[in-house]
Amino acid sequence: MFSKILIANRGEIACRVAATARRMGIKTVAVYSEADANAKHVAVCDEAVLIGPAPAKESYLRADKIVEVALATGAQAIHPGYGFLSENSEFANACAKAGIAFIGPPASAIEAMGSKSAAKSLMEKAKVPLVPGYHGDNQDPDFLQGEADRIGYPVLLKASAGGGGKGMRVIEKAADFKDGLASCKREAINSFGDDKVLAEKYLQRPRHIEIQVFADTHGNCVYLFERDCSVQRRHQKVLEEAPAPGMTAERRAAMGEAAVAAAKAVGYVGAGTVEFIANQDGSFYFMEMNTRLQVEHPVTEMITGTDLVEWQLRVAAGEKLPLQQDQLRIHGHAIEARVYAENPEKGFLPSIGTLRHMRTPEAVNFELGGSNDPASFRIDSGVREGDTISPFYDPMIAKMIVWGKDRKEALARMAQALAQYQIVGLNSNIGFLSRLVQGEAFSSADLDTGLIERHHAALFPAVAPANLSTLAFAAVALIASEKQVGNDPWQSSTGWRMNAQLQRGLQFEEEQGTHSLSVTYEQDGWTMAANGASTQVRLVSQAANELVLAMGEQTMRGTVVRDGEQFHVFTQGHHTVLHYIDVMAHAGESEAEGGRLTAPMPGKIVAVIAKNGQEVKKGEALLIMEAMKMEHTISAPHDGVVEEVLYAVGDQVTEGAPLLNFKQ
């Protein structure tokens, strides 16, 4: 077994690999960019070496530098994690040439499966079912459109070297093909350095089911059952679970055996995932093979009682697989939720900023199963409170994984864990995940890759205004923070008055409107009134930002985090953001001038569609930004005239920067 390995990655996967290595007594070397100097993965490894500036192509994608660091630190093997260089055959070859073990498959297997089109040709020869499509080398736009017309719309365009949902477009009709192809190729070249695409028939209501395979150098190959990854947004997974709901033993065996056959066909070694797209009737088609460990591997670990990173290390060291196929069993049900820094209400745009407050479910004390299995709850994360989510890398905050004796119990555990998760400082998808997990479609296992779009209205309901109890939490936190000035009793935070009661008005603002809260100070609390309702409020206890309030006959617990003039209220599983309006402090201020469209996040302009003086209709595309390797189209908010475009193709823009002057 190795005594020291280098982890050629960052974030939660680097921390995950380091944890298993530590348990096995293996020392670890981290590599980091200038943006990650204080990152968690740097802190949890035994050594850490700076490899370059923030952009990945100048640091985490520098294969030569990483191999150089491995040699200099005495690392005997390199674990690539996922993303970056994990499926780069040249990197695997460079490791072998340097005498360093690559903790992954041989370069030949990566090359065979690295190209989606080549992999599909290989699977076709092995008689694995394929979705109708074109996987050849001819990339002429007119030819590709002819193939799309032949296949029939809707058609899915995919980057041949792609993954992670990047470089994918669904084309609904022939008139949209050329624009969609150009966009797909731009994103593919930016993400993978290769703009080759393939075209396939886009199946209606398909499920995404993948098989975890594992092979060693002794000729053994097994499948560790399946994962259902159907719930996706922007072709990227949101929730994953194992086993797949509704999977029969016969279908599981058929898919598992097909996956093993695919792995053996390319001489596979190590952990890999064979992905299938499945119809509702049970038929399935080969989609691609990911020649690495997957983000969602923890759900497989939960139901099989295995440590797949340990398996990777043992296989890379030349050992046999720890278990054979007849020794593997499914135990219970596991669900993983990906917690992202993003704004679901704005098309899942990534969010950047500092995690000013982050509270994770430290202990989930469930009684459903009669005992609290310590392996029933897990968080894999690469960030801590105080860390920054930057625009340079994937905006994942954490993966939260729960286990239950069955799917119903796992769902209940996930819902409760999400209710305990708190983040302040940037947007997150926690509220969206809660609605998704508790929604009728997911809870009843009515799954397909279009679930989020199909149930958009239920998953994105109109947000109700803050109720009186939420306003009361914010008000009590504000009052408790006020300090008495000197010995002046009239400045006492208790609101003392001689022969009278202090009455004051507080104003809080949110997207749904402004709330005027009347607060009357009583001997043992307050009477609070807003929006036609009133209640008696008493502070029962306070520990830092944790409050217990008695409101009428009810006692409620909540957390209030103040960030400047914003009060983040977490209570009853909901997160409400209220902006405190200090009327005296804001007297005389006027609203900012409008008429400009601004950048939703930092990025680069990749296409300018509108021209100065052009009349446009609402929803018409004006320009396209690229940020975090994804394209974002800026559209006209209403009919109007483009007075001036302020940036050109290739320009970098900061969040909030005006992009063009626009007149209605």
Disulfide bonds with the S-S distance in Angstrom:
none
